[in-house]
Amino acid sequence: MHKEFLMGNAAIALGAVAAGVNVVAGYPGTPSTEVLETVAKNRPDDVYVEWSVNEKAAMELAAGAAYAGARSMVTMKQVGLNVASDPLMSLEYVGIKGGMVILVADDPGPISSQTEQDTRHFSRFSKLPCFDPSSAQEAYEMIQEAFEYSEEYGTPVFLRPTTRVCHGYASVTVKDEKEFTQHKPEGFIKDSKRWVIFPRLSFMNHQKIEARNRELSDVFSSYDKNKIHPSCETFKDSKKGIATGGISYTYAMETLKNTGMVKNLKVATPHPFPEKLAVEFLTGLDEVLCLEELDPVIERELTYICGKYHLPVKIRGKLSGDTACAGENTRDSVTSYINTFLGLSDRKDAGLPVAPELPVRPPVLCAGCPHRASFYAVKKAMKGKKTISCGDIGCYTLGNAMPLDMVDTCLCMGAGLNIAQGVEKVEPDTTCFAFVGDSTFFASAITGVVNAVYNQANMVLIVLDNSTTAMTGHQPHPGTGRTVMGEIVQKINIEQVLHGIGVTDVETVNPLDLNTSVECVQKMAERSGVKAIIFKSPCIAVTKPAAPLHVSSDKCISCKKCIKELGCPAIVLNNGNVCIDSSMCTGCGLCSQVCPVTAITGGEDHE
């Protein structure tokens, strides 16, 4: 054993490697992304890793590997679980042979997601066991234990870290390579009565699942990461207790070190819930405060147990209004909840100056981002016409910000295509645009295009092809020509895919050529049926920048059109004069094409 300073996601990945994982598949999404990437960097030669085309594909691949006796892991964020839920719900009724861990990172806040959905509900809904780590160290240990429980009980299991566990750093005790588990898959053994799902098989397995989960509730009551901390001397006569789990447990323990320990229940397995341990905890108490992210899962379980066992305990938390019903917990909020519950005053650090308010810094498209040029071209081409711009999930969602204001809807990955079709059916006089990135095109948009062609929609698809999965950290995808393991593979050509599924009008344009882009949009918008424009220009993070541009002060008329219409963060005002920040400018040239007096020129002209 030795210590390493690790991000929580890295600890999870190294724990999976130490557990003898054989196959890892996933789809990038903050806060889960680094798990798969770390496995890819630290994998033994016989471990297979892939970025799958989407979470459903990843779930099914991992299931197939587990059918063959391999230890498999699938990684995603909480909204990705929605995509993977179809195979998941049936998979539990079939079961697995090798251990299978479904790593789903929840995002309280939300910090980088559409929703605050709580995977603990999905665990109960799908009847799968769920492990909820409270620290990087616990996550490292817990994923190894999760594989063992998965194999012992023949079921996939969830590991559900939240953002602060995923992205927090800590000194973690990890195994030496010689201590790793070496897992050798048995291989797939044909047995249609086991691996082919039929109603009768599901009925029989459903009964087994319910019995197994009752057993696991008892087993988890003895699991060492579910525990009761007794009260300290200060609170030995107190009839109050605290129940918590995940990162909230870590925050609570930090607070209770200062206030003194009140009786505390730590829940590491929210499903199946450790009922016997909970009864032991509740006995003799009058009130319990539940601290958890995101939903009142522990709170509802304890309320149910109090009713079942006729325990006169008041359960407080989100449902009672004692803690916030949305957003993430913080050390400060947990301290405040505990102090209020215990009747203590909120103690502030004395002598520290009041920190100044942080400036408002809304997210914006990067300087030189080709998406800005794409949005601007469509906006300019369609000026004065009735249009709708249906967006999608990615960097280009930021096209909704002023001054571009070019994202009218955004729901989930791939939805913009079908939303545009729905609007067109109601308002046929509206020119409907659907914007989608290259990675999202492969992940979830192709079926929307098929739907549009088959049902004779009238719309324009805009594919923003920047040759990477930019928003989540520049992961490869089927159009990049390489895999996460560094293999060079054949690129899948988006234009050929579109032609193959029936889109006859397809044009590929460089969005940084403004006039050509505007003419292309105008031409396509006038045609009927499904049309597609591929705006192809690499992300500024994966290509070498050109020389920065410069504003000639003797030509500039201070109209500020470059600022008002583009919103590029590299274009700034300095003492009222328009200037370009050379440290940010990538030389994309868009602003020089917008300037009405050609006052913006290439950096090579300015010495």
C-alpha positions in Angstrom: 0.0 0.0 0.0 1.1 3.6 -0.6 -0.4 7.1 -0.7 -1.2 9.2 -3.7 -2.8 12.7 -3.9 -5.8 12.0 -6.1 -9.0 13.5 -7.5 -12.0 11.5 -6.4 -12.6 10.3 -10.0 -9.0 9.2 -10.3 -9.4 7.3 -7.0 -12.5 5.5 -8.4 -10.6 4.6 -11.6 -7.6 3.2 -9.7 -9.9 1.3 -7.4 -11.5 -0.3 -10.5 -8.1 -1.3 -11.9 -7.1 -2.7 -8.5 -10.4 -4.7 -8.5 -9.3 -6.4 -11.7 -11.7 -4.6 -14.1 -11.5 -6.0 -17.6 -13.8 -3.7 -19.7 -14.7 -0.1 -19.2 -17.1 1.8 -21.4 -18.7 5.2 -21.1 -19.7 8.5 -22.5 -18.1 11.8 -21.3 -20.1 14.0 -19.1 -19.1 16.2 -16.1 -18.6 15.3 -13.3 -17.8 11.7 -14.4 -15.4 12.1 -17.3 -12.1 11.6 -15.6 -12.9 8.1 -14.3 -12.7 6.5 -17.8 -9.8 8.7 -18.8 -7.8 7.7 -15.8 -8.5 4.0 -16.4 -7.3 4.5 -20.0 -4.0 6.1 -18.8 -3.4 3.5 -16.1 -4.8 0.3 -17.6 -2.9 -2.9 -17.9 -2.5 -4.1 -21.5 -5.4 -6.6 -21.2 -8.0 -4.0 -20.0 -10.3 -2.7 -22.8 -11.5 0.9 -22.6 -13.7 2.9 -25.0 -15.7 6.0 -25.3 -18.9 4.6 -26.6 -21.1 6.5 -29.0 -23.6 7.1 -26.2 -24.5 5.8 -22.7 -27.0 3.2 -24.0 -24.2 1.6 -26.1 -21.8 1.7 -23.2 -24.3 0.0 -20.9 -25.0 -2.7 -23.3 -21.4 -3.3 -24.1 -20.5 -3.5 -20.4 -23.5 -5.9 -19.9 -22.2 -8.2 -22.7 -18.8 -8.3 -21.1 -20.3 -9.2 -17.7 -22.4 -11.9 -19.4 -19.0 -13.4 -20.5 -17.7 -13.3 -16.9 -15.6 -10.1 -17.1 -15.6 -7.4 -14.5 -17.0 -4.4 -16.3 -17.7 -0.8 -15.5 -19.8 1.8 -17.3 -19.4 5.5 -16.6 -21.7 8.5 -17.1 -23.3 11.5 -15.5 -26.8 11.5 -14.1 -28.6 12.7 -17.3 -26.7 10.0 -19.2 -28.5 7.4 -17.1 -31.7 8.5 -18.8 -30.2 7.4 -22.1 -29.0 4.1 -20.7 -32.2 3.3 -18.8 -33.8 1.1 -21.4 -31.2 -1.7 -21.2 -30.7 -1.0 -17.5 -34.3 -1.8 -16.5 -34.2 -5.1 -18.3 -30.7 -6.0 -17.3 -31.6 -6.4 -13.6 -34.2 -9.0 -14.6 -31.6 -10.9 -16.5 -28.7 -10.5 -14.1 -24.9 -10.8 -14.8 -22.1 -13.2 -14.2 -19.0 -11.0 -13.9 -19.1 -8.0 -11.6 -20.6 -4.9 -13.2 -20.5 -1.4 -11.7 -22.5 1.4 -13.1 -20.7 4.6 -12.2 -23.2 7.5 -12.3 -22.0 10.9 -11.1 -24.7 13.2 -9.8 -24.4 16.9 -10.1 -26.0 18.9 -7.2 -26.3 22.6 -8.0 -26.5 21.7 -10.8 -23.1 22.9 -11.8 -22.9 21.6 -15.3 -26.1 19.8 -16.0 -29.7 20.2 -17.1 -31.1 18.5 -14.0 -30.5 17.8 -10.4 -31.9 14.3 -10.6 -30.9 11.8 -7.9 -29.6 8.4 -9.0 -30.6 6.9 -5.6 -34.2 7.0 -6.9 -33.1 5.2 -10.1 -31.5 2.6 -7.9 -34.7 1.9 -6.1 -36.7 2.1 -9.4 -34.4 -0.4 -11.1 -34.0 -2.5 -7.9 -30.2 -2.3 -8.1 -28.0 -1.9 -5.0 -26.4 1.6 -4.6 -23.2 2.6 -3.0 -22.8 6.3 -2.0 -19.2 7.3 -1.2 -18.4 10.2 1.1 -14.8 10.8 0.2 -12.1 9.9 -2.3 -10.7 7.3 0.0 -14.0 5.7 0.5 -14.8 5.8 -3.2 -11.5 3.9 -3.9 -12.4 1.2 -1.4 -16.1 1.1 -2.2 -15.8 0.4 -5.9 -13.7 -2.7 -5.1 -16.3 -3.8 -2.7 -19.0 -3.0 -5.2 -17.5 -5.5 -7.7 -17.5 -8.2 -5.0 -21.2 -7.6 -4.0 -22.1 -7.5 -7.7 -20.6 -10.9 -8.4 -21.8 -12.5 -5.2 -25.4 -11.5 -5.9 -25.4 -11.6 -9.7 -26.5 -8.1 -10.1 -25.2 -4.8 -11.5 -24.6 -2.2 -8.8 -24.5 1.6 -8.8 -21.7 3.7 -7.5 -23.1 7.2 -7.1 -20.5 9.9 -6.2 -21.6 13.5 -6.3 -19.6 16.4 -7.8 -17.5 17.3 -4.7 -16.5 13.6 -4.2 -15.7 13.3 -7.9 -13.7 16.5 -8.2 -12.3 16.9 -4.7 -8.6 16.0 -4.0 -7.3 14.0 -1.1 -4.4 11.9 0.0 -5.6 8.3 -0.7 -4.1 5.0 0.4 -4.0 2.8 -2.6 -2.8 -0.7 -3.3 0.6 -1.6 -4.9 0.3 -3.3 -8.3 1.2 -6.7 -6.7 -1.9 -6.4 -4.5 -4.3 -6.0 -7.5 -7.0 -8.6 -8.1 -6.4 -10.5 -11.2 -9.8 -11.4 -12.7 -9.9 -13.9 -15.5 -13.3 -14.0 -17.4 -14.8 -17.5 -17.8 -16.3 -16.6 -21.1 -19.9 -16.6 -22.4 -21.7 -19.9 -21.8 -24.8 -20.3 -23.9 -28.0 -20.7 -21.9 -31.1 -19.1 -23.4 -33.1 -19.7 -20.2 -30.7 -17.3 -18.5 -29.7 -14.7 -21.1 -32.8 -14.3 -23.2 -35.4 -12.2 -21.5 -39.0 -13.5 -21.6 -42.0 -12.5 -19.5 -42.0 -15.8 -17.6 -38.3 -15.4 -16.8 -38.8 -11.8 -15.7 -41.7 -12.9 -13.4 -39.5 -15.6 -11.7 -36.5 -13.3 -11.5 -38.6 -10.5 -10.1 -39.4 -12.6 -7.1 -35.8 -13.5 -6.6 -34.8 -9.8 -6.9 -37.2 -8.8 -4.1 -36.0 -11.6 -1.9 -32.3 -10.7 -2.6 -32.9 -7.0 -1.8 -34.5 -8.0 1.6 -31.4 -10.0 2.3 -29.1 -7.2 1.2 -30.9 -4.8 3.6 -29.8 -7.1 6.4 -26.3 -7.6 5.0 -25.9 -3.9 4.5 -26.8 -3.3 8.2 -23.5 -5.0 9.0 -21.5 -3.4 6.1 -18.7 -1.5 7.7 -19.3 1.7 5.8 -22.8 1.9 7.2 -22.2 2.9 10.8 -23.5 4.5 14.0 -21.3 7.1 15.7 -22.4 7.2 19.4 -22.8 10.6 21.2 -19.9 12.1 23.0 -20.1 13.1 26.7 -21.5 16.5 25.8 -24.5 15.0 24.2 -24.8 11.7 26.1 -28.3 12.5 27.3 -29.4 14.1 24.1 -32.5 12.7 22.3 -31.3 14.1 19.0 -29.5 12.4 16.2 -28.2 13.1 12.7 -28.5 10.8 9.7 -26.4 11.5 6.6 -24.6 10.1 3.6 -22.2 11.0 0.8 -20.3 14.2 0.9 -22.8 15.6 3.4 -21.4 13.0 5.9 -17.9 14.4 5.5 -19.2 18.0 6.0 -21.2 16.9 9.1 -18.2 15.1 10.7 -16.0 18.2 10.2 -18.7 20.2 12.0 -19.3 17.7 14.8 -15.5 17.6 15.6 -16.1 21.2 16.8 -19.5 20.9 18.4 -19.1 17.5 19.8 -20.5 14.2 18.4 -24.2 13.8 18.5 -25.5 10.3 17.7 -25.0 9.9 14.0 -26.1 7.4 11.3 -23.9 7.1 8.2 -25.8 5.6 5.2 -23.4 4.4 2.6 -26.0 2.1 0.8 -29.2 4.1 0.3 -30.7 1.0 -1.5 -31.3 -1.5 -0.2 -31.5 0.6 3.0 -29.8 -0.8 6.1 -33.1 -1.1 8.0 -31.9 -3.0 11.1 -29.1 -0.6 11.6 -31.5 2.3 11.2 -33.9 0.9 13.9 -30.9 0.6 16.3 -30.1 4.2 15.6 -33.6 5.5 16.0 -34.4 3.7 19.2 -34.4 6.2 22.1 -34.3 9.3 20.0 -36.9 12.1 19.7 -35.6 14.0 16.7 -33.4 13.2 13.7 -31.9 15.7 11.2 -31.2 14.2 7.8 -28.4 15.8 5.7 -28.1 14.6 2.1 -27.8 15.6 -1.5 -30.1 15.8 -3.5 -33.5 14.4 -2.6 -35.0 13.3 0.8 -34.1 9.6 0.2 -32.7 8.9 3.7 -35.4 11.1 5.2 -38.2 9.2 3.6 -36.7 5.8 4.5 -36.4 6.8 8.2 -39.9 8.2 8.2 -41.1 4.9 6.8 -39.2 2.9 9.3 -40.5 5.0 12.2 -44.0 4.2 11.0 -43.3 0.5 10.5 -41.8 0.0 13.9 -44.0 2.6 15.7 -41.0 4.7 16.8 -42.1 8.2 18.0 -39.2 10.0 16.3 -39.6 13.3 14.4 -37.7 13.1 11.2 -36.5 16.5 9.9 -34.8 17.5 6.6 -36.0 18.6 3.2 -39.6 17.5 3.6 -40.0 19.4 6.9 -38.3 22.5 5.5 -35.3 22.3 7.9 -32.9 21.9 5.0 -32.9 23.2 1.4 -34.9 21.2 -1.1 -32.6 22.0 -4.0 -28.9 22.7 -4.7 -25.8 21.2 -3.2 -24.8 21.2 0.4 -21.7 23.0 1.6 -19.6 22.9 4.7 -21.1 26.2 5.8 -24.8 25.1 5.1 -24.3 21.8 6.9 -22.8 23.6 9.9 -25.7 26.0 10.0 -28.2 23.2 9.8 -26.5 21.3 12.6 -26.1 24.3 14.8 -29.8 25.2 14.4 -30.9 21.6 15.1 -28.7 21.4 18.3 -29.6 24.9 19.5 -26.1 26.2 19.1 -25.1 29.6 17.8 -23.4 29.9 14.4 -19.8 30.6 15.3 -18.0 32.7 12.7 -14.2 33.0 12.4 -13.2 36.2 14.2 -10.8 38.7 12.9 -11.1 37.8 9.2 -11.9 40.6 6.7 -15.1 40.4 4.8 -14.3 39.0 1.3 -15.3 41.2 -1.6 -18.1 40.1 -3.8 -17.0 38.2 -6.8 -17.5 39.8 -10.2 -20.3 38.4 -12.4 -18.6 36.2 -15.0 -21.2 34.5 -17.2 -19.9 31.7 -19.4 -19.2 32.7 -23.0 -17.9 31.1 -26.2 -14.1 31.2 -26.3 -12.4 33.9 -28.3 -12.0 32.5 -31.8 -14.6 29.7 -31.3 -16.0 28.7 -34.7 -19.5 28.3 -33.2 -19.7 32.1 -32.9 -19.1 32.4 -36.6 -21.7 29.8 -37.4 -24.4 31.4 -35.3 -23.6 34.8 -36.6 -23.8 33.6 -40.2 -27.3 32.1 -39.6 -28.4 35.2 -37.8 -27.2 37.5 -40.5 -28.6 35.4 -43.3 -32.1 35.2 -41.7 -32.4 38.8 -40.5 -35.9 40.0 -40.6 -37.4 36.5 -41.2 -39.4 34.3 -38.9 -37.1 31.6 -37.6 -36.4 29.4 -34.6 -33.1 28.1 -33.6 -33.3 24.8 -31.6 -30.1 24.2 -29.7 -28.6 21.2 -28.0 -26.1 20.2 -25.3 -22.6 21.3 -25.8 -20.4 24.4 -25.9 -22.7 25.8 -28.5 -25.5 26.1 -25.9 -23.7 29.3 -25.0 -25.0 30.7 -28.3 -28.0 31.7 -26.3 -26.1 34.6 -24.7 -26.3 38.1 -26.0 -25.4 39.5 -28.4 -25.8 36.3 -30.5 -29.1 35.2 -28.9 -29.3 32.2 -31.2 -30.5 29.4 -29.0 -34.3 29.5 -28.6 -34.7 26.0 -27.1 -32.4 23.4 -25.4 -33.7 20.2 -23.8 -31.4 17.3 -23.9 -28.8 15.7 -26.2 -30.2 15.3 -29.7 -33.6 16.8 -28.9 -33.2 20.0 -31.0 -33.8 18.1 -34.2 -37.1 16.8 -33.2 -38.2 20.0 -31.5 -37.6 21.8 -34.7 -39.8 19.3 -36.5 -42.5 19.8 -33.9 -42.5 23.6 -34.2 -42.6 23.3 -38.0 -45.7 21.1 -37.9 -47.5 23.9 -35.9 -45.9 26.9 -37.7 -45.1 25.9 -41.3 -44.2 29.5 -42.1 -41.3 29.4 -39.6 -37.9 28.5 -40.9 -36.7 25.9 -38.4 -33.0 25.4 -37.6 -31.6 22.7 -35.4 -28.0 23.1 -34.2 -26.0 20.0 -33.1 -22.3 19.4 -32.4 -20.3 16.6 -34.2 -20.0 14.5 -31.0 -23.7 14.8 -30.2 -24.6 14.1 -33.9 -23.1 10.6 -33.4 -24.4 10.2 -29.9 -28.1 11.0 -30.3 -29.0 13.0 -33.4 -28.9 10.5 -36.2 -32.3 9.1 -35.4 -33.8 12.6 -35.4 -32.5 13.1 -38.9 -34.0 9.8 -40.0 -37.3 10.9 -38.4 -37.2 14.2 -40.3 -36.5 12.5 -43.7 -39.1 9.8 -43.2 -41.8 12.2 -42.1 -41.0 14.8 -44.7 -40.0 17.6 -42.4 -39.1 21.0 -43.6 -36.0 22.2 -41.7 -32.3 23.0 -41.8 -29.9 21.0 -39.8 -26.7 22.8 -38.7 -23.9 20.5 -37.7 -21.2 22.4 -35.8 -18.2 20.2 -36.5 -15.2 21.3 -34.4 -13.5 17.9 -34.6 -13.7 17.1 -30.9 -16.0 16.7 -27.9 -15.1 20.1 -26.6 -17.4 20.7 -23.6 -16.2 17.7 -21.6 -12.5 18.0 -22.2 -11.8 17.1 -25.9 -12.5 13.4 -25.9 -12.4 11.6 -29.3 -15.5 10.5 -31.1 -16.3 8.5 -34.2 -15.5 11.5 -36.4 -12.0 12.1 -35.0 -10.3 9.0 -36.3 -8.8 7.8 -33.0 -9.9 6.1 -29.8 -9.3 6.7 -26.1 -6.7 3.9 -26.2 -4.8 5.8 -28.9 -5.7 3.6 -31.8 -6.0 5.3 -35.2 -9.2 4.2 -36.9 -11.3 5.2 -39.9 -13.1 8.5 -39.5 -16.9 8.3 -39.9 -17.8 11.1 -42.3 -20.8 13.1 -41.3 -21.7 14.2 -44.8 -21.7 10.6 -46.0 -23.8 9.6 -43.1 -26.4 12.3 -43.9 -26.5 11.2 -47.6 -26.8 7.6 -46.5 -30.0 8.3 -44.4 -31.6 10.3 -47.2 -30.6 13.9 -46.9 -29.9 15.0 -50.4 -29.0 18.7 -49.8 -25.8 18.7 -47.8 -23.1 21.4 -47.9 -19.9 21.7 -45.9 -18.6 25.3 -45.2 -15.9 26.9 -43.2 -17.9 29.2 -40.8 -15.0 31.6 -40.6 -15.6 32.5 -44.3 -18.5 34.8 -43.4 -19.9 35.7 -46.8 -19.8 32.1 -48.2 -21.5 30.9 -45.0 -24.3 33.5 -45.2 -24.9 32.7 -48.9 -25.1 29.0 -48.0 -27.6 29.5 -45.3 -29.8 31.7 -47.5 -29.7 29.2 -50.3 -30.5 26.2 -48.0 -33.3 28.1 -46.2 -35.2 28.7 -49.4 -35.3 25.0 -50.3 -37.9 22.6 -49.1 -37.4 19.4 -47.2 -34.6 18.4 -44.9 -31.3 20.3 -45.6 -28.0 20.1 -43.8 -25.1 22.5 -43.5 -21.9 21.3 -41.9 -20.0 24.2 -40.5 -16.5 22.6 -40.2 -13.7 24.4 -38.4 -11.6 23.0 -35.5 -12.0 24.0 -31.9 -9.4 26.6 -30.9 -8.1 24.2 -28.2 -7.1 21.5 -30.7 -5.5 23.7 -33.4 -2.6 26.1 -33.6 -3.9 29.8 -33.4 -3.0 32.3 -36.2 -1.4 35.6 -35.4 -3.6 37.9 -33.3 -5.5 40.7 -35.1 -5.1 44.4 -34.4 -7.5 47.4 -34.5 -6.1 50.4 -36.5 -6.9 53.4 -34.4 -6.7 55.8 -37.3 -9.4 53.8 -39.2 -11.7 52.8 -36.3 -14.9 54.9 -36.1 -15.9 53.5 -32.7 -19.1 52.1 -34.0 -18.5 49.1 -31.8 -20.2 46.8 -34.3 -17.6 44.1 -33.6 -18.4 44.1 -29.9 -22.2 44.6 -30.2 -22.7 41.8 -32.8 -20.1 39.2 -31.9 -19.5 39.4 -28.2 -16.0 37.9 -28.5 -14.1 38.2 -25.2 -10.9 39.2 -27.0 -12.5 42.4 -28.2 -12.3 45.0 -25.4 -12.7 48.7 -24.7 -9.6 50.5 -23.4 -10.2 54.1 -22.4 -13.2 54.1 -24.7 -11.2 52.7 -27.7 -11.9 49.3 -29.3 -8.9 47.1 -28.8 -8.0 43.4 -29.3 -6.4 41.5 -26.4 -3.6 39.7 -28.2 -3.2 37.2 -25.4 -6.8 35.9 -26.2 -7.1 36.5 -29.9 -6.7 33.4 -32.1 -6.6 35.2 -35.4 -9.9 33.7 -36.6 -10.6 36.8 -38.6 -14.4 37.0 -38.1 -14.3 40.5 -36.6 -12.3 41.8 -39.5 -15.1 40.6 -41.8 -17.7 42.3 -39.7 -15.9 45.7 -39.4 -17.6 48.2 -41.8 -14.4 50.2 -42.3 -11.7 47.4 -42.4 -10.1 48.8 -39.3 -9.3 45.3 -38.1 -6.3 43.6 -39.7 -4.1 40.6 -39.2 -1.4 40.7 -36.6 1.3 40.3 -39.2 0.5 43.8 -40.3 1.1 45.3 -36.9 4.7 45.4 -35.6 
